Structure formats: structure tokens, C-alpha cells
Amino acid sequence: MLDGACELVGDDGVKHVYRAGDSFIIEPGFNGVWRVLEPMRKRFVVRVD
């Protein structure tokens, strides 16, 4: 995450907040909501097996 903030809330209710400087992995099969808390700028990689 380059700028901004977001919140990921899984269907299991577990909530994670990520801000500028953080990195994270969204595991295959993730179900939930991605909320933008502040305008974001990000880089991402998609891995296909």
C-alpha cells in the first residue's frame, strides 16, 4: 500500500486495517468486503498456479 487506507472484513467477521507502508496477502478463496477508508494508491501482484 503506497498511500491511503483500507479495511478487509472476512465473512468470518475478522477485520484487518491496512495503511500506507503495509503489505498483505489475500489468500485464495477469500470472501468478504474491501472498504476504502482513505483514497488509495497500491501495487499488486497476481499469482496463478
A tleap script that builds the chain and sets N, CA, C and O, in Angstrom:
source leaprc.protein.ff14SB
mol = sequence {
  NMET LEU ASP GLY ALA CYS GLU LEU VAL GLY
  ASP ASP GLY VAL LYS HIE VAL TYR ARG ALA
  GLY ASP SER PHE ILE ILE GLU PRO GLY PHE
  ASN GLY VAL TRP ARG VAL LEU GLU PRO MET
  ARG LYS ARG PHE VAL VAL ARG VAL CASP
}
set mol.1.N position { 0.858 -1.158 0.000 }
set mol.1.CA position { 0.000 0.000 0.000 }
set mol.1.C position { 0.907 1.224 0.000 }
set mol.1.O position { 1.714 1.418 0.909 }
set mol.2.N position { 0.759 2.043 -1.034 }
set mol.2.CA position { 1.600 3.232 -1.153 }
set mol.2.C position { 1.004 4.430 -0.421 }
set mol.2.O position { 1.723 5.173 0.248 }
set mol.3.N position { -0.291 4.615 -0.544 }
set mol.3.CA position { -1.000 5.722 0.111 }
set mol.3.C position { -2.383 5.243 0.513 }
set mol.3.O position { -2.922 4.304 -0.072 }
set mol.4.N position { -2.954 5.899 1.521 }
set mol.4.CA position { -4.337 5.655 1.884 }
set mol.4.C position { -4.508 4.561 2.919 }
set mol.4.O position { -3.570 4.184 3.621 }
set mol.5.N position { -5.742 4.059 2.996 }
set mol.5.CA position { -6.076 3.022 3.972 }
set mol.5.C position { -7.290 2.240 3.496 }
set mol.5.O position { -8.160 2.765 2.801 }
set mol.6.N position { -7.325 0.966 3.891 }
set mol.6.CA position { -8.474 0.119 3.578 }
set mol.6.C position { -8.702 -0.839 4.734 }
set mol.6.O position { -7.848 -1.025 5.601 }
set mol.7.N position { -9.872 -1.434 4.717 }
set mol.7.CA position { -10.252 -2.416 5.725 }
set mol.7.C position { -10.780 -3.634 4.993 }
set mol.7.O position { -11.639 -3.513 4.120 }
set mol.8.N position { -10.273 -4.799 5.341 }
set mol.8.CA position { -10.794 -6.049 4.810 }
set mol.8.C position { -11.510 -6.769 5.937 }
set mol.8.O position { -10.944 -6.981 7.009 }
set mol.9.N position { -12.756 -7.143 5.691 }
set mol.9.CA position { -13.546 -7.869 6.684 }
set mol.9.C position { -13.984 -9.173 6.044 }
set mol.9.O position { -14.764 -9.177 5.092 }
set mol.10.N position { -13.476 -10.280 6.572 }
set mol.10.CA position { -13.843 -11.590 6.055 }
set mol.10.C position { -15.245 -11.983 6.470 }
set mol.10.O position { -15.807 -11.423 7.411 }
set mol.11.N position { -15.806 -12.955 5.757 }
set mol.11.CA position { -17.134 -13.463 6.116 }
set mol.11.C position { -17.163 -14.010 7.541 }
set mol.11.O position { -18.228 -14.131 8.146 }
set mol.12.N position { -15.981 -14.340 8.073 }
set mol.12.CA position { -15.896 -14.838 9.447 }
set mol.12.C position { -15.905 -13.706 10.474 }
set mol.12.O position { -15.860 -13.957 11.678 }
set mol.13.N position { -15.964 -12.439 9.988 }
set mol.13.CA position { -16.020 -11.285 10.876 }
set mol.13.C position { -14.668 -10.726 11.275 }
set mol.13.O position { -14.595 -9.693 11.941 }
set mol.14.N position { -13.589 -11.402 10.873 }
set mol.14.CA position { -12.245 -10.916 11.205 }
set mol.14.C position { -11.948 -9.676 10.367 }
set mol.14.O position { -12.116 -9.679 9.147 }
set mol.15.N position { -11.503 -8.618 11.043 }
set mol.15.CA position { -11.293 -7.319 10.408 }
set mol.15.C position { -9.803 -6.973 10.439 }
set mol.15.O position { -9.146 -7.120 11.469 }
set mol.16.N position { -9.276 -6.509 9.297 }
set mol.16.CA position { -7.886 -6.057 9.204 }
set mol.16.C position { -7.882 -4.685 8.549 }
set mol.16.O position { -8.561 -4.472 7.545 }
set mol.17.N position { -7.118 -3.754 9.113 }
set mol.17.CA position { -6.961 -2.419 8.532 }
set mol.17.C position { -5.530 -2.301 8.036 }
set mol.17.O position { -4.587 -2.634 8.754 }
set mol.18.N position { -5.369 -1.824 6.800 }
set mol.18.CA position { -4.051 -1.646 6.192 }
set mol.18.C position { -3.891 -0.191 5.795 }
set mol.18.O position { -4.822 0.444 5.299 }
set mol.19.N position { -2.683 0.326 6.024 }
set mol.19.CA position { -2.381 1.732 5.735 }
set mol.19.C position { -1.112 1.822 4.907 }
set mol.19.O position { -0.424 0.824 4.695 }
set mol.20.N position { -0.809 3.029 4.439 }
set mol.20.CA position { 0.402 3.260 3.653 }
set mol.20.C position { 1.599 2.627 4.357 }
set mol.20.O position { 1.787 2.797 5.562 }
set mol.21.N position { 2.404 1.896 3.589 }
set mol.21.CA position { 3.575 1.220 4.130 }
set mol.21.C position { 3.339 -0.238 4.469 }
set mol.21.O position { 4.296 -0.994 4.641 }
set mol.22.N position { 2.062 -0.654 4.570 }
set mol.22.CA position { 1.740 -2.049 4.876 }
set mol.22.C position { 1.760 -2.891 3.606 }
set mol.22.O position { 1.578 -2.382 2.499 }
set mol.23.N position { 1.984 -4.180 3.789 }
set mol.23.CA position { 1.801 -5.145 2.707 }
set mol.23.C position { 0.978 -6.296 3.271 }
set mol.23.O position { 0.989 -6.541 4.477 }
set mol.24.N position { 0.265 -7.001 2.397 }
set mol.24.CA position { -0.575 -8.094 2.863 }
set mol.24.C position { -0.880 -9.029 1.709 }
set mol.24.O position { -0.708 -8.679 0.541 }
set mol.25.N position { -1.334 -10.215 2.054 }
set mol.25.CA position { -1.702 -11.237 1.075 }
set mol.25.C position { -3.173 -11.565 1.275 }
set mol.25.O position { -3.626 -11.776 2.399 }
set mol.26.N position { -3.902 -11.605 0.187 }
set mol.26.CA position { -5.288 -12.075 0.225 }
set mol.26.C position { -5.252 -13.511 -0.283 }
set mol.26.O position { -4.952 -13.759 -1.451 }
set mol.27.N position { -5.555 -14.441 0.592 }
set mol.27.CA position { -5.464 -15.858 0.262 }
set mol.27.C position { -6.556 -16.270 -0.730 }
set mol.27.O position { -7.643 -15.693 -0.738 }
set mol.28.N position { -6.257 -17.280 -1.574 }
set mol.28.CA position { -7.285 -17.802 -2.484 }
set mol.28.C position { -8.520 -18.221 -1.687 }
set mol.28.O position { -8.407 -18.799 -0.606 }
set mol.29.N position { -9.681 -17.928 -2.227 }
set mol.29.CA position { -10.924 -18.296 -1.567 }
set mol.29.C position { -11.433 -17.263 -0.575 }
set mol.29.O position { -12.469 -17.472 0.057 }
set mol.30.N position { -10.710 -16.140 -0.430 }
set mol.30.CA position { -11.177 -15.095 0.492 }
set mol.30.C position { -12.561 -14.628 0.078 }
set mol.30.O position { -12.808 -14.335 -1.091 }
set mol.31.N position { -13.451 -14.564 1.043 }
set mol.31.CA position { -14.780 -13.988 0.855 }
set mol.31.C position { -14.958 -12.919 1.907 }
set mol.31.O position { -14.727 -13.152 3.094 }
set mol.32.N position { -15.368 -11.754 1.469 }
set mol.32.CA position { -15.566 -10.677 2.420 }
set mol.32.C position { -15.709 -9.345 1.714 }
set mol.32.O position { -16.020 -9.282 0.525 }
set mol.33.N position { -15.477 -8.281 2.468 }
set mol.33.CA position { -15.682 -6.919 1.978 }
set mol.33.C position { -14.375 -6.152 2.079 }
set mol.33.O position { -13.658 -6.245 3.076 }
set mol.34.N position { -14.072 -5.386 1.026 }
set mol.34.CA position { -12.920 -4.487 0.994 }
set mol.34.C position { -13.494 -3.084 1.060 }
set mol.34.O position { -14.186 -2.655 0.137 }
set mol.35.N position { -13.215 -2.362 2.141 }
set mol.35.CA position { -13.705 -0.986 2.295 }
set mol.35.C position { -12.536 -0.023 2.152 }
set mol.35.O position { -11.492 -0.204 2.780 }
set mol.36.N position { -12.711 0.988 1.336 }
set mol.36.CA position { -11.702 2.035 1.191 }
set mol.36.C position { -11.968 3.073 2.273 }
set mol.36.O position { -13.028 3.700 2.286 }
set mol.37.N position { -11.013 3.258 3.178 }
set mol.37.CA position { -11.156 4.216 4.271 }
set mol.37.C position { -10.596 5.580 3.902 }
set mol.37.O position { -11.096 6.609 4.355 }
set mol.38.N position { -9.555 5.582 3.076 }
set mol.38.CA position { -8.935 6.804 2.550 }
set mol.38.C position { -8.558 6.510 1.107 }
set mol.38.O position { -8.240 5.364 0.788 }
set mol.39.N position { -8.581 7.506 0.220 }
set mol.39.CA position { -8.180 7.254 -1.166 }
set mol.39.C position { -6.842 6.507 -1.193 }
set mol.39.O position { -5.904 6.854 -0.475 }
set mol.40.N position { -6.780 5.474 -2.041 }
set mol.40.CA position { -5.637 4.567 -2.026 }
set mol.40.C position { -4.835 4.610 -3.319 }
set mol.40.O position { -5.344 4.899 -4.402 }
set mol.41.N position { -3.551 4.307 -3.144 }
set mol.41.CA position { -2.663 4.033 -4.264 }
set mol.41.C position { -1.920 2.769 -3.865 }
set mol.41.O position { -1.362 2.697 -2.770 }
set mol.42.N position { -1.907 1.775 -4.739 }
set mol.42.CA position { -1.332 0.482 -4.377 }
set mol.42.C position { -0.680 -0.179 -5.579 }
set mol.42.O position { -0.929 0.198 -6.724 }
set mol.43.N position { 0.140 -1.149 -5.309 }
set mol.43.CA position { 0.706 -2.032 -6.327 }
set mol.43.C position { 0.306 -3.438 -5.916 }
set mol.43.O position { 0.211 -3.750 -4.729 }
set mol.44.N position { 0.073 -4.284 -6.914 }
set mol.44.CA position { -0.299 -5.647 -6.568 }
set mol.44.C position { 0.270 -6.635 -7.564 }
set mol.44.O position { 0.619 -6.285 -8.691 }
set mol.45.N position { 0.353 -7.871 -7.123 }
set mol.45.CA position { 0.844 -8.982 -7.926 }
set mol.45.C position { -0.223 -10.056 -7.876 }
set mol.45.O position { -0.796 -10.320 -6.819 }
set mol.46.N position { -0.493 -10.679 -9.017 }
set mol.46.CA position { -1.431 -11.795 -9.080 }
set mol.46.C position { -0.625 -13.047 -9.389 }
set mol.46.O position { 0.114 -13.096 -10.372 }
set mol.47.N position { -0.771 -14.044 -8.553 }
set mol.47.CA position { -0.063 -15.312 -8.768 }
set mol.47.C position { -1.062 -16.335 -9.283 }
set mol.47.O position { -2.118 -16.544 -8.685 }
set mol.48.N position { -0.721 -16.969 -10.393 }
set mol.48.CA position { -1.568 -18.005 -10.983 }
set mol.48.C position { -0.755 -19.287 -11.024 }
set mol.48.O position { 0.312 -19.333 -11.636 }
set mol.49.N position { -1.259 -20.324 -10.373 }
set mol.49.CA position { -0.542 -21.614 -10.370 }
set mol.49.C position { -0.936 -22.442 -11.558 }
set mol.49.O position { -0.440 -23.556 -11.725 }
savepdb mol mol.pdb
quit
